[in-house]
Amino acid sequence: MVISLLFGFLLLVLVLLSGWIRLLLLMLTFGLIGTRIPFLYFILGFSFGSGMYSVLGIDYWPGFIFNTIVTVILLRKTSKLYEPYGEDSTVSQCGSGFLIGSVLGLLVYLIRIVF
């Protein structure tokens, strides 16, 4: 269970560092991939939500529940900072992509278990 919580925290740190990762990808690919970074977080969230990391022997539910709750709290905090400007921050864009992907991955995981 501890490893699952640490893995969920690691993914949260990746969401927090999304602005730096976006800048790094912009510099390395000359602007080709940096604008698509929320979609990359969507794919990461989908793979996390669908239980692909449980193959590694990591418990699924503690990390998923912890990560979902903390990501929602993070999104609430980061979206308030940029409301007066009418813009979204990179953290809120990537966090929402990760959260939507993980919920869709969870639905796929539950459908796979039932059928």
N, CA, C and O of each residue as an XYZ file, in Angstrom:
460
protein
N       0.819     -1.183      0.000
C       0.000      0.000      0.000
C       0.870      1.256      0.000
O       0.518      2.248     -0.639
N       1.968      1.226      0.689
C       2.854      2.381      0.752
C       3.444      2.677     -0.628
O       3.567      3.836     -1.026
N       3.804      1.624     -1.344
C       4.360      1.816     -2.685
C       3.307      2.430     -3.603
O       3.631      3.278     -4.435
N       2.063      2.014     -3.461
C       0.986      2.574     -4.266
C       0.796      4.060     -3.972
O       0.624      4.856     -4.895
N       0.826      4.437     -2.700
C       0.687      5.847     -2.337
C       1.868      6.670     -2.848
O       1.691      7.798     -3.310
N       3.059      6.107     -2.766
C       4.236      6.812     -3.291
C       4.160      6.966     -4.804
O       4.571      7.993     -5.344
N       3.641      5.963     -5.485
C       3.481      6.055     -6.928
C       2.444      7.109     -7.291
O       2.636      7.863     -8.245
N       1.345      7.170     -6.536
C       0.352      8.216     -6.751
C       0.923      9.594     -6.490
O       0.591     10.547     -7.195
N       1.785      9.715     -5.478
C       2.443     10.987     -5.188
C       3.431     11.357     -6.287
O       3.571     12.533     -6.624
N       4.115     10.367     -6.847
C       5.044     10.620     -7.952
C       4.307     11.177     -9.163
O       4.801     12.094     -9.820
N       3.145     10.638     -9.462
C       2.362     11.152    -10.579
C       1.852     12.559    -10.287
O       1.745     13.374    -11.203
N       1.536     12.859     -9.031
C       1.136     14.202     -8.655
C       2.295     15.183     -8.846
O       2.087     16.309     -9.297
N       3.489     14.766     -8.510
C       4.663     15.611     -8.713
C       4.887     15.860    -10.198
O       5.283     16.958    -10.590
N       4.638     14.854    -11.025
C       4.738     15.044    -12.470
C       3.724     16.080    -12.968
O       4.025     16.850    -13.880
N       2.543     16.101    -12.383
C       1.553     17.109    -12.755
C       2.024     18.485    -12.294
O       1.865     19.468    -13.019
N       2.600     18.565    -11.101
C       3.101     19.841    -10.612
C       4.252     20.370    -11.457
O       4.395     21.582    -11.617
N       5.060     19.489    -11.989
C       6.197     19.892    -12.812
C       5.845     20.028    -14.291
O       6.738     20.119    -15.133
N       4.566     20.041    -14.611
C       4.158     20.058    -16.018
C       4.623     21.307    -16.748
O       4.915     21.244    -17.943
N       4.697     22.426    -16.069
C       5.183     23.638    -16.722
C       6.639     23.516    -17.133
O       7.026     23.949    -18.219
N       7.441     22.928    -16.265
C       8.860     22.729    -16.585
C       9.036     21.665    -17.660
O       9.904     21.789    -18.525
N       8.223     20.630    -17.607
C       8.294     19.586    -18.632
C       7.873     20.153    -19.981
O       8.454     19.819    -21.014
N       6.867     21.007    -19.963
C       6.435     21.647    -21.210
C       7.549     22.522    -21.781
O       7.806     22.492    -22.985
N       8.208     23.298    -20.928
C       9.308     24.139    -21.377
C      10.455     23.302    -21.932
O      11.041     23.648    -22.958
N      10.771     22.210    -21.261
C      11.838     21.323    -21.723
C      11.500     20.717    -23.084
O      12.353     20.672    -23.971
N      10.270     20.255    -23.252
C       9.865     19.684    -24.541
C       9.808     20.743    -25.636
O      10.112     20.456    -26.794
N       9.419     21.969    -25.277
C       9.438     23.044    -26.263
C      10.852     23.321    -26.754
O      11.075     23.542    -27.944
N      11.790     23.306    -25.837
C      13.176     23.587    -26.213
C      13.802     22.429    -26.986
O      14.555     22.655    -27.933
N      13.501     21.203    -26.595
C      14.116     20.049    -27.253
C      13.550     19.774    -28.635
O      14.279     19.331    -29.523
N      12.269     20.029    -28.829
C      11.639     19.684    -30.111
C      11.320     20.916    -30.958
O      10.613     20.816    -31.960
N      11.835     22.062    -30.560
C      11.631     23.311    -31.294
C      10.153     23.643    -31.453
O       9.733     24.132    -32.501
N       9.368     23.379    -30.419
C       7.958     23.751    -30.409
C       7.000     22.751    -31.006
O       5.814     23.054    -31.141
N       7.459     21.586    -31.365
C       6.561     20.614    -31.994
C       5.704     19.854    -30.985
O       4.528     19.598    -31.244
N       6.280     19.488    -29.833
C       5.558     18.662    -28.871
C       5.078     19.462    -27.664
O       4.136     19.037    -26.995
N       5.677     20.574    -27.371
C       5.356     21.328    -26.168
C       3.924     21.786    -26.076
O       3.396     21.914    -24.971
N       3.275     22.037    -27.198
C       1.884     22.469    -27.151
C       0.925     21.309    -26.935
O      -0.250     21.530    -26.640
N       1.393     20.097    -27.074
C       0.543     18.920    -26.911
C       0.737     18.235    -25.560
O       0.334     17.085    -25.385
N       1.341     18.920    -24.621
C       1.649     18.312    -23.330
C       0.390     17.914    -22.541
O       0.448     16.890    -21.860
N      -0.752     18.645    -22.576
C      -1.936     18.139    -21.873
C      -2.421     16.795    -22.416
O      -2.925     15.975    -21.649
N      -2.280     16.552    -23.713
C      -2.667     15.261    -24.282
C      -1.754     14.148    -23.778
O      -2.210     13.024    -23.568
N      -0.477     14.445    -23.583
C       0.437     13.450    -23.017
C       0.040     13.094    -21.585
O       0.138     11.937    -21.178
N      -0.407     14.091    -20.827
C      -0.886     13.816    -19.471
C      -2.207     13.050    -19.500
O      -2.479     12.258    -18.598
N      -3.022     13.274    -20.514
C      -4.244     12.483    -20.678
C      -3.894     11.011    -20.883
O      -4.513     10.131    -20.284
N      -2.900     10.748    -21.731
C      -2.475      9.363    -21.972
C      -1.888      8.753    -20.704
O      -2.148      7.588    -20.402
N      -1.101      9.526    -19.959
C      -0.542      9.040    -18.696
C      -1.654      8.728    -17.703
O      -1.608      7.704    -17.022
N      -2.653      9.602    -17.615
C      -3.788      9.367    -16.721
C      -4.607      8.165    -17.135
O      -5.068      7.401    -16.287
N      -4.794      7.989    -18.443
C      -5.553      6.836    -18.919
C      -4.839      5.537    -18.572
O      -5.477      4.573    -18.146
N      -3.527      5.502    -18.751
C      -2.788      4.279    -18.416
C      -2.783      4.036    -16.912
O      -2.793      2.886    -16.474
N      -2.766      5.100    -16.120
C      -2.838      4.944    -14.663
C      -4.219      4.480    -14.239
O      -4.341      3.607    -13.379
N      -5.257      5.049    -14.827
C      -6.622      4.685    -14.463
C      -7.024      3.300    -14.913
O      -7.847      2.652    -14.267
N      -6.454      2.835    -16.017
C      -6.834      1.514    -16.507
C      -6.079      0.390    -15.820
O      -6.280     -0.777    -16.155
N      -5.228      0.708    -14.881
C      -4.553     -0.309    -14.078
C      -3.331     -0.914    -14.727
O      -2.951     -2.033    -14.382
N      -2.712     -0.226    -15.640
C      -1.523     -0.779    -16.290
C      -0.349     -0.913    -15.326
O       0.539     -1.738    -15.536
N      -0.346     -0.107    -14.277
C       0.754     -0.169    -13.326
C       0.568     -1.270    -12.288
O       1.487     -1.562    -11.523
N      -0.614     -1.882    -12.256
C      -0.821     -3.001    -11.334
C      -0.071     -4.240    -11.802
O       0.135     -5.172    -11.025
N       0.338     -4.256    -13.070
C       1.138     -5.368    -13.588
C       2.496     -5.402    -12.899
O       3.097     -6.466    -12.753
N       2.982     -4.229    -12.475
C       4.276     -4.140    -11.803
C       4.217     -4.610    -10.356
O       5.237     -4.610     -9.667
N       3.061     -5.004     -9.894
C       2.909     -5.453     -8.524
C       2.510     -4.335     -7.573
O       2.575     -4.501     -6.355
N       2.098     -3.202     -8.121
C       1.689     -2.064     -7.309
C       0.180     -2.156     -7.089
O      -0.579     -2.355     -8.037
N      -0.255     -2.009     -5.832
C      -1.685     -2.003     -5.541
C      -2.345     -0.854     -6.289
O      -1.760      0.218     -6.443
N      -3.547     -1.084     -6.743
C      -4.212     -0.115     -7.615
C      -4.989      0.950     -6.845
O      -4.773      2.143     -7.053
N      -5.875      0.538     -5.974
C      -6.851      1.453     -5.398
C      -6.278      2.513     -4.470
O      -6.691      3.666     -4.587
N      -5.352      2.211     -3.552
C      -4.870      3.292     -2.679
C      -4.212      4.438     -3.445
O      -4.460      5.606     -3.147
N      -3.395      4.118     -4.406
C      -2.731      5.158     -5.188
C      -3.704      5.929     -6.054
O      -3.575      7.145     -6.203
N      -4.684      5.232     -6.632
C      -5.661      5.903     -7.486
C      -6.530      6.854     -6.682
O      -6.750      7.992     -7.097
N      -7.021      6.408     -5.551
C      -7.884      7.255     -4.727
C      -7.105      8.448     -4.191
O      -7.597      9.576     -4.227
N      -5.885      8.208     -3.691
C      -5.058      9.294     -3.181
C      -4.753     10.310     -4.277
O      -4.880     11.516     -4.067
N      -4.353      9.819     -5.438
C      -3.992     10.710     -6.529
C      -5.190     11.499     -7.021
O      -5.052     12.684     -7.326
N      -6.347     10.892     -7.110
C      -7.538     11.588     -7.583
C      -7.940     12.699     -6.620
O      -8.245     13.810     -7.052
N      -7.943     12.415     -5.336
C      -8.330     13.426     -4.351
C      -7.348     14.588     -4.346
O      -7.764     15.746     -4.342
N      -6.068     14.300     -4.345
C      -5.066     15.362     -4.289
C      -5.031     16.144     -5.608
O      -4.784     17.350     -5.593
N      -5.270     15.493     -6.728
C      -5.304     16.201     -8.015
C      -6.500     17.142     -8.081
O      -6.379     18.248     -8.608
N      -7.636     16.734     -7.564
C      -8.806     17.621     -7.541
C      -8.521     18.834     -6.661
O      -8.864     19.957     -7.030
N      -7.901     18.624     -5.508
C      -7.537     19.743     -4.639
C      -6.543     20.663     -5.341
O      -6.662     21.886     -5.268
N      -5.571     20.075     -6.016
C      -4.581     20.860     -6.752
C      -5.238     21.680     -7.864
O      -4.896     22.845     -8.063
N      -6.169     21.077     -8.578
C      -6.867     21.798     -9.646
C      -7.705     22.948     -9.098
O      -7.790     24.006     -9.721
N      -8.312     22.751     -7.958
C      -9.097     23.830     -7.336
C      -8.204     25.000     -6.955
O      -8.584     26.158     -7.125
N      -7.015     24.698     -6.440
C      -6.093     25.759     -6.029
C      -5.471     26.478     -7.219
O      -5.358     27.704     -7.205
N      -5.069     25.741     -8.243
C      -4.395     26.374     -9.378
C      -5.359     27.111    -10.294
O      -4.958     28.065    -10.961
N      -6.608     26.695    -10.344
C      -7.550     27.402    -11.212
C      -7.946     28.747    -10.615
O      -8.313     29.658    -11.357
N      -7.883     28.891     -9.313
C      -8.220     30.164     -8.675
C      -7.165     31.228     -8.945
O      -7.483     32.417     -8.952
N      -5.930     30.831     -9.163
C      -4.857     31.799     -9.358
C      -4.989     32.558    -10.661
O      -4.619     33.730    -10.733
N      -5.507     31.916    -11.686
C      -5.546     32.508    -13.018
C      -6.935     32.954    -13.449
O      -7.116     33.331    -14.606
N      -7.929     32.923    -12.552
C      -9.278     33.350    -12.921
C      -9.352     34.822    -13.337
O     -10.028     35.128    -14.319
N      -8.691     35.742    -12.639
C      -8.802     37.144    -13.065
C      -8.215     37.412    -14.455
O      -8.642     38.343    -15.138
N      -7.256     36.614    -14.867
C      -6.613     36.832    -16.156
C      -7.354     36.156    -17.308
O      -7.096     36.470    -18.470
N      -8.244     35.258    -17.015
C      -8.976     34.552    -18.061
C      -8.156     33.491    -18.771
O      -8.504     33.066    -19.873
N      -7.077     33.067    -18.149
C      -6.204     32.056    -18.747
C      -6.148     30.829    -17.843
O      -6.482     30.888    -16.659
N      -5.723     29.733    -18.424
C      -5.496     28.522    -17.647
C      -4.000     28.297    -17.511
O      -3.239     28.539    -18.447
N      -3.585     27.835    -16.347
C      -2.178     27.535    -16.166
C      -1.864     26.172    -16.766
O      -2.761     25.369    -17.019
N      -0.597     25.929    -16.986
C      -0.183     24.635    -17.519
C      -0.514     23.524    -16.537
O      -0.890     22.425    -16.945
N      -0.376     23.804    -15.237
C      -0.680     22.792    -14.225
C      -2.159     22.437    -14.259
O      -2.513     21.262    -14.160
N      -3.026     23.431    -14.396
C      -4.453     23.118    -14.417
C      -4.850     22.400    -15.710
O      -5.708     21.517    -15.679
N      -4.245     22.762    -16.841
C      -4.543     22.060    -18.090
C      -4.073     20.613    -18.031
O      -4.820     19.698    -18.376
N      -2.839     20.409    -17.594
C      -2.296     19.045    -17.545
C      -2.954     18.223    -16.446
O      -3.178     17.024    -16.615
N      -3.263     18.861    -15.322
C      -3.948     18.149    -14.252
C      -5.344     17.716    -14.649
O      -5.771     16.608    -14.322
N      -6.061     18.586    -15.356
C      -7.404     18.192    -15.798
C      -7.328     17.110    -16.869
O      -8.167     16.209    -16.892
N      -6.337     17.182    -17.756
C      -6.150     16.102    -18.730
C      -5.832     14.786    -18.049
O      -6.346     13.740    -18.443
N      -4.982     14.832    -17.026
C      -4.643     13.628    -16.276
C      -5.867     13.079    -15.555
O      -6.092     11.869    -15.551
N      -6.654     13.953    -14.949
C      -7.829     13.511    -14.201
C      -8.891     12.911    -15.115
O      -9.470     11.876    -14.787
N      -9.153     13.541    -16.248
C     -10.129     13.002    -17.203
C      -9.651     11.665    -17.757
O     -10.436     10.727    -17.899
N      -8.363     11.582    -18.069
C      -7.813     10.318    -18.568
C      -7.891      9.217    -17.537
O      -8.184      8.071    -17.880
N      -7.633      9.542    -16.263
C      -7.687      8.499    -15.240
C      -9.108      8.033    -14.977
O      -9.320      6.857    -14.682
N     -10.086      8.924    -15.076
C     -11.489      8.505    -14.901
C     -11.928      7.629    -16.067
O     -12.602      6.618    -15.867
N     -11.549      8.010    -17.284
C     -11.884      7.160    -18.438
C     -11.162      5.814    -18.355
O     -11.731      4.779    -18.705
N      -9.921      5.828    -17.895
C      -9.192      4.577    -17.697
C      -9.830      3.714    -16.634
O      -9.848      2.489    -16.753
N     -10.364      4.352    -15.577
C     -11.071      3.606    -14.539
C     -12.312      2.940    -15.105
O     -12.609      1.795    -14.763
N     -13.041      3.640    -15.966
C     -14.217      3.029    -16.595
C     -13.828      1.828    -17.448
O     -14.518      0.808    -17.433
N     -12.742      1.937    -18.182
C     -12.261      0.814    -18.988
C     -11.839     -0.346    -18.074
O     -12.109     -1.510    -18.374
N     -11.182     -0.020    -16.969
C     -10.758     -1.041    -16.010
C     -11.963     -1.772    -15.431
O     -11.951     -2.999    -15.327
N     -13.002     -1.030    -15.054
C     -14.191     -1.658    -14.476
C     -14.960     -2.478    -15.505
O     -15.497     -3.535    -15.173
N     -15.020     -2.008    -16.744
C     -15.675     -2.781    -17.809
C     -14.894     -4.061    -18.066
O     -15.486     -5.115    -18.298
N     -13.573     -3.976    -18.025
C     -12.740     -5.165    -18.246
C     -12.918     -6.188    -17.139
O     -12.881     -7.393    -17.392
N     -13.112     -5.714    -15.908
C     -13.321     -6.643    -14.785
C     -14.691     -7.315    -14.899
O     -14.812     -8.518    -14.670
N     -15.722     -6.543    -15.251
C     -17.091     -7.077    -15.305
C     -17.249     -8.067    -16.460
O     -17.885     -9.108    -16.295
N     -16.685     -7.759    -17.611
C     -16.874     -8.623    -18.761
C     -15.631     -9.430    -18.948
O     -15.554    -10.242    -19.870
